């Protein structure tokens, strides 16, 4: 988060370890907030919550291109994950910590959980812990 970058590493599935040097997948501009929690969709795109950015953004991890934005009524989205029976709802968490009274009055939903349907995109099941 502090570097405003999302980085990737090579991963050895057999040994369960990362290796090699990190490389930058996405760089978030200062005006867009700070990259926070994220998830991957079935097409391999990266969805990143943008703390103080009022949005979750979708990026192509191969090119870093910003493909889509979901604007939110809260400044501090914290993470996102696809869920539901068909993995076609994007759930987004948010925070209210650090916001003053004026901010909270302007953002009464700060700290809420949001569910976004109708994106036409599905998530994937995380099989990392199902060895």
Secondary structure, DSSP 8 states (H G I E B T S, - for coil): -TTSEEEEEEEETTTTEEEEEEEEEEE--GGG-EEEEEEEBTTS-EEEEEETTTEEEEE-TTT--EEEEEE-SSSBEEEEEEESTTS-EEEEEE--TT--HHHHHH-TTTT-EEEE---S--B----TT--
